[in-house]
Amino acid sequence: MAATKLPPQNIEAEESVLGALMIDKNAIIKVADVLEPADFYKPSNGLVYKAILTLYEKSEPIDLLTITNQLKEEKTLDKIGGSTYLTKLIDGVPTASHINHYAKLVKEKRILRDLINTSAQITEKAFDPSDDIEDLLDDIEQKIFSISQGSVSQKFTSIKDELDGAYERMEKLHDGEGRLRGVATGFGKIDDLLSGLQRSDLVIVGARPSVGKTSLVLDMVRHIGVNEKKPVGIFSLEMSREQVTDRLIASEAGVPLWKLRTGKLTNETDFQLIQRALDTLSRAPIFIDDTPSPNILQMRSMARRLQAEHGLSALFVDYLQLIQPRNGINSMVQQITEISRGLKGLARELNTPVVALSQLSRATDQRDIKIPRLSDLRDSGCLVGGTLIMRADTGELVSIESLAKRTKQGPIPVYTLDENWQLVVRQLTKAFSSGKKRVYKLKMRSGRMVRASGNHPFRLLENWQMLEELKIGDKIAVPKALGTTSEVAWDEVVSIDEEGVEEVYDATVEGTHNFIANDIIVHNSIEQDADVVLFIYRKDRDKSNLDPEEENTAEIIIAKHRNGPLGSVKLKFNPETVSFKDIDTQRSAPSEF
């Protein structure tokens, strides 16, 4: 019979690490940020190392006596074989000078064990016919990426582990050692408000067509790569690599873009400026991917690879609506939700800011004053002001208009449908006006009625479907009695009638993203998973006969900032070099944003 294979291990190296730690008080400094208790194959060795780390955290000496006492406190001394085992560890190593080598061996064996465990999981999943192949590939890649980053899975972190680092960051900022906590954008006044682009943040840059979204982002990319000399990536879903490169050259050289594209360089100075820009950009760690219409899984795979090979300080996406959704039959609401959550997940996984451009909804063009609002980012529909929502805590019916007009927007508990078709309580975090839209009256067989915009989604058995796509006879989900096996009944659509234009409202519900309105289950508006939302507004795109000072002037509005102030700054746009520059000081943002 074949001998049973043991997992990769090096007990001698483990014991040498522990022995070295007990004979040299400074040895712990070399391995504390390299090894963790789970890296040790032999359980008793992991317990000893855990006790040593505890002593190190408490700034107490590390020796035979203190480790013995610590293990007694943790009630694990007997589990490791008593003080006799500790003495054996000390006797087994003559010097601590090779502890780095021993630690490397221990870590390598842990990685090999993780690879074996992961391979077994992959094999099991590969035999499961119900698994989606793209999900499987993504799961495999994520596991391998996690191993290469030093751990198979994330775990909760105690706040006490973060406090020292937080205090050091604040001290540096206070003393002026680090002006920004994040990655500088190159626009001083934007950086003053945001303190740069923050790690793990999703930043959305929204604007109407032809106001300079791509130019603004490429200016940031160029600054990070050229001036900060930090690796930066861009997914260019709209323009080719050649077009992006031409823009970067024009901006860096200060030469009109049309001259580059036509080859009509008029003098020696143009050639010199371009040559200098080429030399500068060739040394900048800027990486471009122009794969057309990738999905989130493909983007995640490419970003992981870039992170592993070059590191990554920031990632840009131009633009969000060109990312391919996984499921084409879903409503636009669900597609944008899936994509924005995927980008936020990517920002967290890579621990880097992700900046995504986004188109705005057509509602912006229907207003007299076309200053963008947060609601313009969403492709979901809205309900008329008199629509009633039940509070889950009191049973009171309140209109969505009254919720939107509260002086202070606070969460209220409402009933919502979860993935198991059960009605559960979640927090409605925000209600708001979405301006004026054309509305329709939807009547059901039971007598239920709701008035909503044509793009507001309702729940069918298979998926969510917009009102304008519903047909007479369709069955829509409505709430049944709480506590039953299924808490959903199905009500038949009997009429859909257009009713004109009026002000409409929507709300955001955590987690499930739906709520009960007029006793019908409706989808809510998905506020982007963004930590920061920037809008570009150009008055010269709305009006003629402007003051010459306002020509090519853009207002950058910080409409959402999860961890800091709102505000706006003005930038000047150069249409020849397709680039922006700072021109004035910041001011407070209007309250409507």
ABEGO torsion letter per residue (X at the ends): XBBBBBBBBBAAAAAAAAAAAAABAAAAAAAAAABBAAABABAAAAAAAAAAAAAAAAGBBBBAAAAAAAAAAAGAAAAAGEAAAAAAAAAABABAAAAAAAAAAAAAAAAAAAAAAAAAAAAAAAABAABBAAAAAAAAAAAAAAAAAGBABBBBBBAAAAAAAAAAAAAAAAAGABABABBBAGBAAAAAAAGEBBBGBBBBBBBBBGAGAAAAAAAAAAAAAAAAGBBBBBBBAABBAAAAAAAAAAAAAGBBAAAAAAGBBABAAAAAAAAAAAAAAAABBBBBBABBGBBAAAAAAAAAAAAAAAEBABBBBOBAAABBBABAABBAAAAAAAAAAAAAAAAAAAGBBBBBBBBBBAAAAABABABBBAAAABABBBBBAABBBBBAAAGBBBBAAAAAABABBBBBBBBBBBAAGBBBBBBBABBBBAEBBBBBBBBBAAGBBBBBBAABBBBBAABBBBAAABBBGBBBBBBBBBGBABABBBBBBABBBBAEBBBBBBBBBBGAGBBBBGGBBBBBBBBBABABBBBBBBAAAABBGBBAAABGBBBBBBABBAABBBEBBBBBBBAAAGBBBBABBBBBBBAAX
